[in-house]
Amino acid sequence: MMKKFLTICLLMGIKSLSAQTVFNFDFSGYTGSAPPLFASAGSATLTQNGLSNFAEDACTGQGFSVNSWNTNDYLQIKSSTSGFIGPFTFSFDYRMSDADLGNFEIQVSTDGVGFNKLGDLNASAPTPSCNGWGPVSLGSFYNNQPNIYFRFLKKNDAVTALNRLRLDNISLKASAVPVEISYFSAQAVDNQKVTLKWETASEINSHIFIVERSRNAVHYEQITQLSAAGFSRSPKIYYFTDESALFGTNYYRLRQIDQDGTQQVFRPQTVIIEDLDVPFGVFPNPVSTHVFMVKTEDSDEANVTLKDIENHVVATKVQKISQTIMEITTSNLLQSGIYFLEVQTLGNTKIHKIMVVR
């Protein structure tokens, strides 16, 4: 039985996911000891240069407080973006003394030597309330960096000695999805076989790929699952062949699941299997299950009735597969024997003899 195949490839669409935390300092349990301090989430260390006065001081919850800043003193956070893909966002909460503190500069670096300015924290007219700084976006240059440094650098001396800066919720987040798909294609290759192929540009904590198929692009069922790479910075190609593609339109959808259970679903690909070379009538015949097909002139206009040899009507469910193919499903498994399928279409009635063998 030969069939004509038509393949339609669609562009991919990616469902966005929430940001991933590279590191976060919320200073829970901080007791006022001097740095180094370790991130409450992710991996990062906070150290200092030229500072000596540290205390616990609330900003939002428990905070980290430093006073007696001098020019070129700084706090520094060292972390890594290995395994993370940007763009990234850096932000923090802060509160300052009422008096003029002068200006702080927020900086970033990948080697701890050459720093780029992210912005200013100008304390010339400070308020005692807790404020938010950022988020400031960092581009893809910072993807998969073995080291990344952030500095709170004092640019000039304060007017008074009570130049206290309180920090809390210092955070770096990666906003990209954990798996980047370059393409996803579906191609008919032989009879009812359809080859699916997709490539990932990068993967972070990926677990499995699930391939789903549907007749109507609404209700999908899983047909296979493949293990994902887990973590990869280089392109990875995956293949799967559907040995039992359906007559008519096949929708194939890719579902990706991370190690933590987070999912993303990619836009379906469509393969149409036409039936130009399929003869009219029932197939397969003999029938061994409660599902079989019938080809007629026009499935939109057709009415079908299944009867047993004693002329009793057998309950069936009919589903249109293509313009000429219908799928017949009986409510119960048929007993072995002879059945007759009446097909009324375009003013004509055809009776097809069916042999059921179990």
Summary of the structure (lengths in Angstrom):
residues: 358
radius of gyration: 32.8
end to end distance: 23.0
largest distance: 105.0
contacts: 1120
relative contact order: 0.15
helix: 1%
strand: 56%
